[in-house]
Amino acid sequence: MFVDEHAEALEADLLRFYGLDLLDWHRGRLSSRRLAVLIRHLPRDGAVARETEGEAAEWSVGDYLLAHTVDQLAQANWMFATVNQDEDADPLDPPQPVARPGADLLPDTGHEQASASADPKPTAHQLAAFFS
């Protein structure tokens, strides 16, 4: 059961965000339905999200978009420098993408990336579903 598996994080979040004690559920002062509603709507910056999603919980859609923007700008700068360098010069190393949580491989490069979480980054469909 979710409450048993994540009791400490859940207790911390209930106190932090709602001012409720998880023991109220055990005492019968908090219904299971209300507890489920509160759990479903806990903020992404809470302890439960960090415990269940790992490092990815700390990244918002804006963070992913910003990382993508930085990657694109680095690629554009690399292409500009490559095209405008002397023909006899050694080729420039392509830029490395910004590390994202849960990614084992860097996009389109095949380079390995250290990962603290086994969860993959959200797909475009998952991000769209999150905001719908």
N, C-alpha and C positions, 0 to 999 in steps of 0.2 A: 504494500500500500504506500502511496506517495507520502502521506503524512509520516509514516514510520521511517521511510528511507531518508527523508530530508527534514527530520524533526527540528534539529538545531537551527538550520538556515531558515526554516519556515517560522519558527518561534521568533527569531531575530527580526525577520521581515514584518511579521504581524505586529510586533511591538513598535518597530520603527515607523511603518507607514500608516498603521491603523490604530495604534495605541491599544491593541487587544492582546490578551494573554492566551496562548494556545491551550493552556489548562482549562480555560472556559469551555472549550469543546468537550474535554473529558468530563467536566462537571455538569454538562448539559445546559450551560448558559449560552452556548453558541451552536446553532444547528449545523448539521453536516452540509446542507444546501448552501447556507451563508458562507461557511468555511470554503467550500468549493468555488463559489463565486469570487471570494477574496483572493484565493490562490490563483485563479485564472487571470485575474487582473493585476497581479503584482507587477511593479515596474521592472524594466529590464536591468536597472542598476542595482537590484537587490541581491541578497545573498543566495536566494534560491536559483536565480538565473545564473549566477556565477558558478554555483555548484553543479547545475544540470548541463550548462552549455560551455563551461570553461571560459577561456580567454575570449572567445567569440562574443560572449555576452557584453563585453565592454566596448565592442565596436558597433556603432550605429550605421544605418544606411549612408548617412552623410560621411562617416569615416571611410567606408568602402569607396564611395564616389570620390572623395578627396585623394585617396591612395591611387585610384585609377587615373585621376587628373594628373597627379605627380608623375605617374608612369608614362602617360602620353606626352607630357612636356619634356621629360627626359629623352624619350624616343625621338621627338621632333628636333631637339637640340643636337642629339647624336647624328641624326640624318643630315642636318645642316652642316655640322662640322665635318662629317665624312665627305660630303659633296664638295665642300670648299677647301679641303686640305690639298697640299701638294701631291701630285700623282706618285711621286717617289717615296712619300712618307709611309711609315708603317700604319696598317689599318687600326682604327680606334676600336677599343673594346665596347661592345654594346652595353647600355645601362642595365642594371639589375632592378627588377621590379620591387616595390615596397613590400616587405613581408606582411602577410595577412594571417590572422589566427586560423589554425586548423588546416592550412594548406601545406601538403607534403611536397608538392612540386610548384615551382614558380611558373606562372602562365606562359605558354608558348616558348619556353626555353629548355625545359627538361632538366634544369638544375634543381638539385634537392634543396629543401629548406627545412631547418629545424622547426619542429612543431611541438607545442606543449599539449595540444589537444588532438584527438583522433577524429573529431567532427569536421566535415568539410565546410568550406565557407558557403553561405547561402547562395542558391542559384537565383537567376533573374526571376524565375517563376515564384520562388519562395518569398523574395523581396516584394514582388507585386501583390502576392496574397497577404503578406503582413500588413500592407498599407491599404488593402481594400476593405 
